Amino acid sequence: MRRVLLALITIIVVASLAAVGTYAGFIDTETSEGNILEAGTLDLFLENPTGVGASLGHGVLRTWHYENLPSG
């Protein structure tokens, strides 16, 4: 009987800790004011100075251009 009671108390304590941790994660709020997100252009050039392997080639694979993206 004592082992059953000890196991039951252990299960209750572990479940309570898990519930409190989960609840704390859901009610936590953070604010970040005055920050700015900026993007620009990156020109990346690759060279193969050792001459080993295939040629890297030249050219643009894909270009993305977005304007007035909504926040959120």
ZAMARGU-4260 file (C-alpha; in steps of 0.2 Angstrom, whole numbers, plus 5000, padded with zeros to 4 digits):
<rodrens>
0) 5000/5000/5000 | 5014/5012/5004 | 5022/5009/4987 | 5006/5013/4978 | 5003/5029/4988
5) 5021/5035/4985 | 5019/5031/4966 | 5003/5041/4966 | 5011/5056/4975 | 5025/5056/4963
10) 5013/5056/4948 | 5003/5070/4955 | 5019/5080/4958 | 5026/5077/4941 | 5010/5081/4933
15) 5008/5097/4943 | 5025/5103/4938 | 5022/5099/4919 | 5005/5109/4920 | 5013/5124/4929
20) 5027/5124/4916 | 5015/5123/4901 | 5004/5137/4909 | 5019/5148/4911 | 5024/5146/4893
25) 5007/5151/4887 | 5005/5167/4898 | 5023/5174/4895 | 5022/5190/4885 | 5037/5200/4878
30) 5037/5217/4869 | 5050/5224/4857 | 5048/5242/4853 | 5057/5253/4841 | 5066/5240/4831
35) 5068/5241/4812 | 5069/5227/4800 | 5079/5231/4784 | 5084/5221/4769 | 5096/5225/4755
40) 5106/5218/4741 | 5120/5205/4742 | 5131/5202/4728 | 5140/5186/4731 | 5154/5180/4720
45) 5162/5163/4721 | 5180/5159/4715 | 5189/5142/4713 | 5207/5147/4715 | 5213/5129/4717
50) 5206/5124/4700 | 5200/5108/4708 | 5182/5102/4703 | 5170/5109/4691 | 5169/5127/4686
55) 5157/5138/4697 | 5151/5147/4682 | 5143/5165/4682 | 5125/5171/4682 | 5110/5174/4693
60) 5099/5159/4698 | 5085/5168/4706 | 5080/5186/4710 | 5066/5191/4722 | 5059/5209/4723
65) 5046/5213/4736 | 5039/5230/4740 | 5028/5236/4755 | 5027/5220/4764 | 5014/5220/4778
70) 5021/5217/4795 | 5015/5203/4806
</rodrens>
